[in-house]
Amino acid sequence: MSIVTSKVTSPRRFTQLDSVWPAGLSRRLGAMLYDGFLVTAIWIMVTVAHLAFFRFVLGQQADEIGTTPFDIWSLRLMLLFFVTLFFIYSWRRGGMTLGMQAWRLRVQTTDGHAITLKQSLIRCVTAWLSLAAFGIGYWWVLFDRQRRSWPDIASNTQTVVLPKK
């Protein structure tokens, strides 16, 4: 008879909590611009893999690829899936994407821990909605006393600026 124990790990607690402050709009937009280049690269890789699959595995002719609803929607879902995976992985791993690192930003819980998977998913969905609403969800930072965007509010997280090293 063996007893299986599960290791319950608490979320990683970040350091420098006393020296961070809420991120403003300009830093967020800068990080979004940097991450936009990464998102474009991800989309190119996914599109190439998608085209190669339809051409070489399914045997479609080059001029037939992308002409059916299945071709179109499968690509759209893959693009969304892999970009969401990129953000979730980055936020869960260290609280920041590469663009956020360049602008010294970090996403964390309100008490300074790494965000959960659920919070990451909520942030992603709310971020897409914020952008679809002409960016209003991010402009909200200018009006919120705590400088929170819609993704911050919806996921009960905060985006903070890290001090210089």
Residue, then its C-alpha position, 0 to 999 in steps of 0.5 A: m500500500s502506497i500513500v500518494t502525497s500531492k505537493v501543494t505549492s503556493p503562488r510565487r511571491f515577488t520581491q521589491l513590493d515596497s518599491v513598485w508603483p502602478a503602471g501608467l498608460s504610456r509604459r503599457l502602450g510601449a510594452m504592447l507595441y513591443d509585444g505586438f512584434l512578438v505576436t506578429a512573429i507568432w502569427i507568422m509561424v502559426t500561419v506557415a505551419h497551418l499552410a504547410f499542414f493543409r498543403f502537404v498533409l491534407g494534400q490541398q492545392a496551393d490555390e485551394i488553401g483558405t477557401t473553405p470556412f474550415d480553413i479560415w476558422s481553424l487558422r483563426l482559432m489557432l492564432l488566438f490559441f497560440v497568442t493566448l498561450f504566449f501571454i498566459y505562459s509569460w504572465r504565469r512564469g515571471g509576471m511579464t512578457l518580453g515587452m513588459q520586461a523592456w518597459r520594467l512592468r510586471v503583472q501580479t496579484t494585489d498582494g504581490h504573488a504570481i497570477t493564477l491560470k484563471q486570472s490569466l485567462i480573464r486578463c486575456v479575454t478582457a484584453w481582447l474586449s478592451l482592444a475591440a472597444f477601441g482601446i477604452g479598456y486601456w485608456w481607463v488607466l487615465f481615469d482610475r485612481q489606482r491606474r487599473s485597466w479593464p484587464d486589471i479590474a476584471s482579473n483582480t490583478q495589478t500592473v506595476v512598474l519595477p524600479k531600475k536595477 
